[in-house]
Structures are given as C-alpha cells and as structure tokens.
Amino acid sequence: MASEIKTKKTFGTLDIARISPEPKPGSPRALNIHMSFEEALKLHFGLGQALAKLNSYNRSTTAGKRASVNLCVFTDINRLTINEGVLPRK
C-alpha cells in the first residue's frame, strides 16, 4: 500500500505593516477567521481588484510606495472590508 503524500498545512504567510488600533496586553495573540468557499471567493476577487488599483500607481514615487491594502475586521458583526490604505511614513 502506498503511503500518503505529505501536503502543506498553510498556503503562505506575510508580514503586516501595521495593526490599528494596537492590540492591548492580554488580548488574543491570534485571530482565526473562518469563512465559506463563497465568502473566500469574494475576498479573493476583492483583493484582486484592490491590488490591480494599487498596481496602476507609479511605485517609484513615495505616494505609490506607501499605497496599501487595509483589511478591516468588524468582530461584532462578523464582517470584513477590503479598503485602500496608506502606510505610515518611516
């Protein structure tokens, strides 16, 4: 009998530029967000549209480099919005 092929447990990780408001001491270290396939497709397409807009900016300018995607999670109503944002100055 053939052994099972090992598969990945995650589909990638990335760095976050900023979390606002700042998490308070004692707040959960991680927040898991579960969503249906249909809602995940909405997230996928929404991110695609946001990234396409950011890609239209001139990334050699300061404003173009600071353009960002802001995912806003409303924990009280179980909603997530995809917005354009601006990274803080260094």
C-alpha positions as CSV (number, residue, x, y, z in Angstrom):
1,M,0.0,0.0,0.0
2,A,1.3,3.4,-1.0
3,S,1.9,6.0,1.8
4,E,0.0,9.2,1.8
5,I,1.7,12.2,0.1
6,K,2.5,14.9,2.5
7,T,0.8,18.2,1.9
8,K,1.2,21.7,3.2
9,K,-0.7,22.9,6.2
10,T,-0.7,26.6,5.2
11,F,-0.9,28.5,2.0
12,G,1.6,31.2,2.8
13,T,2.4,33.8,5.3
14,L,3.2,37.5,5.1
15,D,4.3,40.5,7.1
16,I,1.8,43.1,8.3
17,A,3.0,46.7,8.2
18,R,0.7,47.9,11.0
19,I,-2.2,46.8,13.2
20,S,-4.5,49.6,14.4
21,P,-5.7,50.0,17.0
22,E,-2.7,48.5,18.7
23,P,-3.5,45.2,20.5
24,K,-3.8,45.7,24.2
25,P,-1.8,43.5,26.7
26,G,-3.9,40.4,27.4
27,S,-5.7,40.5,24.1
28,P,-5.6,37.3,22.0
29,R,-2.3,36.7,20.2
30,A,-4.0,35.4,17.1
31,L,-7.4,35.8,15.5
32,N,-8.7,32.9,13.3
33,I,-11.2,33.9,10.6
34,H,-13.3,31.1,9.1
35,M,-15.3,31.7,6.0
36,S,-17.3,29.7,3.5
37,F,-15.9,29.0,0.0
38,E,-18.2,31.7,-1.5
39,E,-17.1,34.3,1.0
40,A,-13.4,33.3,0.4
41,L,-14.1,33.9,-3.3
42,K,-15.4,37.4,-2.5
43,L,-12.2,38.0,-0.5
44,H,-10.1,36.7,-3.4
45,F,-11.8,38.8,-6.0
46,G,-11.9,41.9,-3.8
47,L,-8.1,41.6,-3.1
48,G,-7.5,41.2,-6.8
49,Q,-9.4,44.4,-7.6
50,A,-7.6,46.3,-4.8
51,L,-4.2,45.0,-6.0
52,A,-5.0,45.9,-9.6
53,K,-5.7,49.5,-8.5
54,L,-2.5,49.7,-6.4
55,N,-0.6,48.3,-9.4
56,S,-1.8,51.3,-11.5
57,Y,0.1,53.7,-9.3
58,N,3.7,54.7,-10.0
59,R,5.6,52.7,-7.5
60,S,8.8,54.8,-8.0
61,T,7.1,57.7,-6.1
62,T,6.7,58.0,-2.4
63,A,2.9,58.0,-2.6
64,G,3.0,54.9,-4.8
65,K,5.2,53.0,-2.4
66,R,3.0,54.0,0.6
67,A,-0.2,52.8,-1.1
68,S,-1.6,49.7,0.7
69,V,-4.5,47.4,1.2
70,N,-6.4,47.7,4.5
71,L,-8.4,44.7,5.7
72,C,-10.9,45.9,8.3
73,V,-12.5,43.2,10.5
74,F,-15.7,44.0,12.4
75,T,-15.7,41.4,15.1
76,D,-19.1,42.4,16.5
77,I,-20.9,41.8,13.2
78,N,-18.6,39.2,11.6
79,R,-17.8,41.3,8.5
80,L,-14.5,42.1,6.7
81,T,-14.0,45.0,4.4
82,I,-11.2,45.5,1.8
83,N,-10.1,49.1,1.5
84,E,-7.3,51.1,0.1
85,G,-4.9,52.5,2.7
86,V,-1.7,54.4,3.1
87,L,1.3,53.2,5.1
88,P,2.7,55.5,7.7
89,R,5.9,57.5,6.9
90,K,9.1,55.8,8.1
